[in-house]
Amino acid sequence: MIERYLKQTQFSSLDDYNENLQFNIPERFNFAYDVMDVWAEEAPNKQAILWTNDKGEERRTTFAQLKVETDQAAAYLHSLGISYGDPVMLILKRRYEWWIAMLALHKIGAKVITATHMLTKHDIVYRNTRASVKAIICVDDDYVTKSMIEKFIIDEQEHYNWVRQHLNLIEEIGYENYLIEQLG
């Protein structure tokens, strides 16, 4: 794969590397299509992701599976109105869904703003305002969900209404840990 994007892949010294490293990147390069989907074609059963967490949970994903999941996620996000050039914020901690969301957004051509789950309300509002964020994708994690609700939801009834409004959205996306809120 690397031979497609570098004119030279072997170097005899650091000087050789510094003098001869040249990238060959197509004008309309898209990492999701041009690298990850090519891997799905050339080595569909090769492991693309091995995700684990502190609870001992594990998820293995092949390049073929990743292509299917990212195609589905891209189609779904596009159906929500996310399109080329739209800024989308990702708050996904260290989750495998980060890869699915990131690659899906690459396929659409959206601008991805990665963010930590430790942002304050001020930080999220500032980033959202400065970048005119169209959507926020965040993991449904006890800490993140509680934090997002505390930052944006005022009372219990409003929280209930917000959750009810998004339950169908969470189920439809096909990834049980996604919450997507359109900001309009």
C-alpha positions as CSV (number, residue, x, y, z in Angstrom):
1,M,0.0,0.0,0.0
2,I,2.7,2.5,0.9
3,E,4.3,2.1,-2.5
4,R,1.2,3.8,-4.0
5,Y,1.9,7.0,-2.0
6,L,5.7,7.2,-1.7
7,K,8.0,7.5,-4.7
8,Q,10.7,5.7,-2.7
9,T,10.1,3.4,0.3
10,Q,13.7,2.2,1.2
11,F,16.4,4.6,2.3
12,S,20.1,4.0,3.0
13,S,20.5,6.8,5.5
14,L,18.8,9.7,7.2
15,D,20.3,12.0,4.6
16,D,18.9,9.8,1.9
17,Y,15.5,9.9,3.6
18,N,15.6,13.7,4.0
19,E,16.7,14.3,0.4
20,N,14.4,11.7,-1.3
21,L,11.2,11.4,0.7
22,Q,8.5,12.4,-1.8
23,F,4.8,11.8,-1.4
24,N,2.6,10.8,-4.3
25,I,-0.9,11.8,-3.0
26,P,-3.7,12.0,-5.6
27,E,-5.5,15.4,-5.8
28,R,-8.8,14.0,-4.5
29,F,-7.3,11.6,-1.9
30,N,-9.7,10.2,0.6
31,F,-8.2,8.0,3.4
32,A,-11.4,6.1,3.9
33,Y,-11.8,5.2,0.2
34,D,-8.2,5.2,-1.0
35,V,-6.7,3.2,1.9
36,M,-9.2,1.5,4.2
37,D,-11.6,0.4,1.5
38,V,-8.7,-0.8,-0.7
39,W,-7.6,-2.9,2.2
40,A,-11.1,-4.3,2.4
41,E,-10.8,-5.3,-1.3
42,E,-7.3,-6.7,-1.1
43,A,-7.3,-8.3,2.4
44,P,-11.0,-8.5,3.5
45,N,-10.3,-11.0,6.3
46,K,-7.3,-9.1,7.7
47,Q,-7.9,-7.6,11.2
48,A,-8.3,-3.9,11.0
49,I,-9.2,-3.2,14.6
50,L,-8.6,-4.9,17.9
51,W,-10.4,-2.9,20.6
52,T,-10.2,-3.7,24.3
53,N,-11.1,-1.9,27.5
54,D,-10.4,-2.0,31.2
55,K,-13.5,-4.3,31.7
56,G,-11.9,-7.0,29.6
57,E,-14.3,-6.4,26.7
58,E,-12.9,-7.0,23.2
59,R,-14.0,-6.3,19.7
60,R,-12.2,-7.6,16.6
61,T,-13.1,-6.1,13.2
62,T,-11.8,-7.1,9.8
63,F,-11.3,-4.6,7.0
64,A,-14.4,-6.1,5.2
65,Q,-16.5,-5.6,8.3
66,L,-15.1,-2.1,8.8
67,K,-16.0,-1.2,5.2
68,V,-19.6,-2.4,5.7
69,E,-20.0,-0.5,9.0
70,T,-18.5,2.7,7.7
71,D,-20.6,2.6,4.5
72,Q,-23.7,2.1,6.7
73,A,-22.7,4.9,9.1
74,A,-21.9,7.3,6.2
75,A,-25.3,6.6,4.6
76,Y,-27.0,7.1,7.9
77,L,-25.2,10.3,8.7
78,H,-25.8,11.6,5.2
79,S,-29.5,10.9,5.6
80,L,-29.4,13.1,8.7
81,G,-28.2,15.9,6.5
82,I,-24.5,15.8,7.1
83,S,-22.7,16.4,3.9
84,Y,-19.4,17.5,2.3
85,G,-17.7,20.2,4.3
86,D,-20.0,20.1,7.3
87,P,-18.1,20.3,10.6
88,V,-18.9,17.4,13.0
89,M,-17.6,17.1,16.5
90,L,-16.6,13.6,17.8
91,I,-16.5,13.0,21.6
92,L,-15.9,9.2,21.6
93,K,-13.2,8.6,24.2
94,R,-11.2,5.5,23.4
95,R,-13.9,3.6,21.7
96,Y,-13.9,1.5,18.5
97,E,-16.8,3.6,17.3
98,W,-14.4,6.5,16.8
99,W,-12.9,4.6,13.8
100,I,-16.4,4.0,12.4
101,A,-17.5,7.6,12.8
102,M,-14.2,9.0,11.6
103,L,-14.1,6.9,8.4
104,A,-17.8,7.4,7.7
105,L,-17.3,11.2,8.0
106,H,-14.3,11.0,5.7
107,K,-16.4,9.2,3.1
108,I,-19.0,12.0,3.2
109,G,-16.2,14.6,3.1
110,A,-17.3,16.2,6.4
111,K,-14.8,18.1,8.5
112,V,-14.1,16.2,11.7
113,I,-13.4,18.0,15.0
114,T,-12.1,15.5,17.5
115,A,-12.7,16.4,21.2
116,T,-12.0,15.0,24.6
117,H,-14.9,14.0,26.8
118,M,-13.4,16.2,29.5
119,L,-14.4,19.5,27.8
120,T,-16.3,22.0,29.9
121,K,-19.6,23.5,28.8
122,H,-17.7,26.6,27.8
123,D,-15.2,24.5,25.7
124,I,-18.0,22.7,23.9
125,V,-20.0,25.9,23.3
126,Y,-16.9,27.7,22.1
127,R,-15.9,25.0,19.7
128,N,-19.4,24.6,18.4
129,T,-19.8,28.4,17.8
130,R,-16.4,28.9,16.3
131,A,-16.7,26.0,13.9
132,S,-20.4,26.2,13.3
133,V,-20.7,22.5,14.2
134,K,-23.6,20.8,12.5
135,A,-23.6,17.7,14.7
136,I,-22.0,16.2,17.8
137,I,-21.4,12.4,17.9
138,C,-20.6,11.2,21.4
139,V,-20.4,7.9,23.1
140,D,-23.2,6.8,25.4
141,D,-20.9,6.3,28.4
142,D,-22.1,7.0,31.9
143,Y,-19.5,9.7,32.4
144,V,-19.9,11.3,29.0
145,T,-23.7,11.1,29.0
146,K,-24.0,12.5,32.5
147,S,-21.5,15.2,31.6
148,M,-23.3,16.2,28.4
149,I,-26.7,16.2,30.1
150,E,-25.4,18.4,32.9
151,K,-23.8,20.8,30.4
152,F,-26.9,21.1,28.1
153,I,-30.0,20.0,30.0
154,I,-31.5,22.1,32.7
155,D,-34.1,19.9,34.5
156,E,-35.3,16.4,34.8
157,Q,-38.3,16.8,32.5
158,E,-36.2,18.4,29.8
159,H,-33.7,15.5,30.2
160,Y,-36.5,13.0,29.8
161,N,-37.8,14.8,26.7
162,W,-34.3,15.0,25.2
163,V,-33.7,11.2,25.8
164,R,-37.1,10.3,24.3
165,Q,-36.5,12.4,21.3
166,H,-33.2,10.6,20.6
167,L,-34.0,7.0,21.4
168,N,-35.1,6.2,17.9
169,L,-32.0,7.9,16.5
170,I,-29.8,5.9,18.8
171,E,-31.5,2.6,17.8
172,E,-31.5,3.4,14.0
173,I,-27.8,4.1,13.7
174,G,-27.0,0.5,14.5
175,Y,-24.2,1.2,17.1
176,E,-25.7,1.0,20.5
177,N,-23.2,3.5,22.0
178,Y,-23.9,6.4,19.7
179,L,-25.8,9.5,20.6
180,I,-26.1,12.0,17.8
181,E,-27.6,15.4,18.4
182,Q,-28.3,17.6,15.4
183,L,-27.5,21.2,16.3
184,G,-29.3,22.7,13.2
